[in-house]
Amino acid sequence: MRSSRGPCWLALAVIGPLAVIGATSSKASETVRVAELPRQTHIHGLAVDRQDPSRLLIATHHGLFRAGPDGRAERISEVQDFMGFTPHPTDPKTLFASGHPARGGNLGFIASTDGGATWRQVSPGVKGPVDFHQMSVSSADPATIYGAYGGLQVSRDAGRTWTVVGPTPDKLIDLAASAKTSDTLYAATENGLLVSSDGGKGWTTVLAGAPVSLVEVTPDGSLYAYVVGRGLLRSDAESLVFATVGDDFGGGVPLHLTGDPANPARLFVATARGRVLTSTDRGQTWSEMGAGGS
């Protein structure tokens, strides 16, 4: 659910009174069909809106959109580039992100406490302002947040202060924090799927031999990974025994995945082609968002 994917092969296939850096404006009322978004902007992350689970939050290069079951999306934020986008795991109104303001530069680590309408810089991060393309919040401890910028950074106080743990895994594509323990972290890379049990200091290979374009821990604790050439895989976090769910994404490689906290069978993905698809059977079958009222 979190990041702009950097590798070129994918192109082919508690917040203090800080300055508000993004606020709603007349542009926030813009409404488009989800299917039209790829022609206008890049999608960098997804999250089911916990305030209204019938709606999907879509973080893009040109602002945050909220889409309904009819497939229409309304821009709800100021125009800026949302990278590393991820929701707070328990507070429905709080969202986290990083990225770039419309005028250029980096946003640092930013947060919204009103569902995405306004945003504040919580911290510039180490050697910031940072631009976390990959970022993940621990469901086991929401105060623990990981981000990739100049190495792997971690915050243990909800993003106010950060330290560098060490280098990121080679050719990193995505990060996902475990729902079981705050020190367990998964990394999708061009070389496979890795896991760390010590907060990112050391890594062990779980799946090797092919690029993994996304890794995500859904609200029910399931671990999903998309392995190029194999498909979407699912495992429980403890066993790390993966089963292939399916691989029918209309010819596109999925880059972002999110799950519905109220319904584990309901998933969404955004593909490298910018399509947003939805599943109601844990990823076995997919349809275009807005088709059939999903």
N, C-alpha and C positions, 0 to 999 in steps of 0.2 A: 504494500500500500504505500511506499515512501519515496521514490527517487527518480531523478532523471538518469537514464542509463548511459554511461559514458562510452563503452567499447564500440568501435566502428562496426563490428559485425552485426550488432543489433540494428543499426541503421539499415543494414541490408536486410535482414530478415524482419506554587502559590505566588501570584505575579504582583510585583510592586508597582508603584505609581510612576511608570516610565513613560517616555514619549510615545504617543500614538504614531505609528509609521504607516498605517493603512486604514482608511475609513471608507464607509460607503459613500457613494456619490451618485450623480445622475447616471453614470455609466453602469452602476450596479444593477440597474433595472433591465439591462439587455437580456433578451431571451432568445435562445436558438435551440434547434433540435440537437440532441446528443450526436446523432449521425453526422451533423454538419461541423462539429468541433474540429475534426482533423484537418479540415480545409482552412481553419482560422488560427489554430494554436496547437501546441504539443501538450499531451497529458502527462503529468508527472506523479500522480498519486490518486488513490481512491479511498473513501471511507463511507460506510453506512452512517447516515445521520442518526445518532442515538436519541435526539429529540423527536425525530419522526422517522422510524425505520423504513417507511415506504419510500424515502428519498435517499439519493446517493450524492455525496460530496465529491466533486471532481476538481482536483488541483491542477492548474495548467500554467503555461508560460505567460498567460495574460489574465490571471486572476482565478478566484475560486468560484466554481459554479455549483448550484444545487439542482439536481434533476429529479423529476417525478416519474411515476410509473408510466406516464404517457410518452416518455422519451423527450420531454422538453426541459431545457436547462436554463436557469436564470443566474446571471452573475450576481454574487452577493458581496463581493469585496471590491476594493480598489484594484486597479490594474497593476499587478506586479507578478514576478515569476516565483511560484511556490515550488521549491525543491524539498526533498526529504519529508514530505507531508505525512503526518500521522496523528490520529486522534488520541486524546487521553483515554486510557482503558476503562475508567469508571465515571468520570465527570462528563456528562453529555454535552456541556457547553464549551468545554476546553479542547482546543486543537493546537498542535505544534507544527512548526515548519522552519524552513530556512530559504535561501535563494537570493533573488536579486530585485531591488526596486526598479521601477520603470526608468528612472534616470541613470541607472547603471550602478556598479559596485556590488557589495554583498550586504545582505540583511542581518547576518549573525543568526543566533537562535531566537526565534520569535514565537509568540503565543497569542491566541485569541481566547477570551473567556465569554464571548457572546455568540458562539456558533460560527465564527468566521467573518463577521461584519467588520470588526476592527482588530488590529494587531499591534503588539508592543514588542520591542526588543528586550528580551529578558537578560541576555548576555551576548557580548561579542564573540565568546569562545576563546580558546587558546590561539594566539597569533591571528586574531580576527580583526574585523568582522569575518566570521566564517561563512562558508557556503556548503552546508551539509547536503550533498547529493544523496547520500545514504544515511538514514537515521531510523532509530527504533526505540520505543518506550517499553519498559518491562511491565507486563501485566502482574507479575509477582510483586513488584515494588515500583509503582508509578513515578517515584522520585528518581529512579535510575533510568537514564537516557543515554544512548550511544549515538555518536555521529562520526562520519568520516571526513576529515579535512586536515591535511598535513599529518596524517596518521590517524589512528583510532582514538577518539576522545570519549570520555565518559563524565557524566554529571551524576552525583548522588544526592543532589538537593533541588530536584525539579528544574534543572537548567540554569541555576543562578551562577554556579561556578563549575569549571571544567578542568580536567587534567588529561594529558596524553598517556594512554596505556602503552602504546607501542605502535609499530607499523601496521597498516591494514594488510589483509591477505592479498597476494599478488592477483592483479586483474579483477579486482572486486567489482561486483555488479549490484548486490543488494545485501541488506542486513535485516535480521529479525531476532528480537529478544524472546527468550522462552517465557511461557506462562507459568512454569514451575518454579524456577529460581532466577534471581536477578543476575547471577553471574554466568548463566548459560546463554550463549549467543550463537546464531547461525549466520553463515556467510555464503551467498551465491557468488560464484566466480566463473571466469571463462574456462577454468580447469575442472570445476566440479563443485560439490557442496561440502562445506567445512563446518565443524562445530568447535566451540570453545567452552570449557567448563570453569574457566578462571577469569572471566570478564574480559576476554580478548587478548590475554598475554600469550597464550599458546593455542594452537589449532590442530585438529585431527580431521583427516578426510573421511567423509561419510559416503559420498558418491563421487566416483572419479571417471574420467574418460570422455566427458562431454560438457559443453557449457551449460550452466544453470542460469536461466534468465530472471528468475525470481525465487524468493523464499519468503514465506509468510506464516506466522502463527495466528490462527483465527481465534475469535473470542472463546470458542469451546475448547481450545488447547490443541487442536489439530495442527500438524505441521505439513504445509504444502510446499512443493518445489516443482518448477517446470524444467525438465531436462530436455535439451534439444535432441531430437531424434528418438526420444522415448515417450515424452508426453508429460502430462500433469500427474505428479505422484503425491500420495498422502500417507502420513504415518502418525501414530501417537508419539508424543515427544519423548517418552521414556524408552520405547523399544528401538526407535529409528529403523524399523522394518517397513519399507515402503512398498505400496501397491500402486500400480498404474490406474488412474481414474479414467483418463481419456485424453484424446489429442485432436478433437475436432473444433478448431478455432477459426474456421474459414480461411485457412492458409496463412494466418498470422501467428507470430510468436508472442505469447502473453508476457507483459513486462510488469504489471501491477495486479495484485489480487487482494480482495477484502471480503470479509464474511459478515453476515448479519448476526449481531449479538443475541437477537431473539429467536433466530431460526438457523441452526447450524447447516441445514441443507441448502440455504440460499447464499450464493456466492456471486461476485462480480469480478470481471477481469477487464483490463485495457490492454490491447495488443500493440505491437510495434507499428501497425498501420493506423492506430488511433481509434479503432473500433472499441466500443464498450459493450460487453456481452454479459448476460446473466444466466445463472443456473439455479434450478430449484431441486436438484438431486445430487448435491455434493460434487458437482463438476462432471458428471457423466455426459450430460447434454447441455448445449448452450444455445441461446437465441439473442438476437440483437435487442438491446435495451429499448423498451417502448413497443416492441412487437408482441402483441398478445397480452399487454398489461402486466408484464412481470415486475 
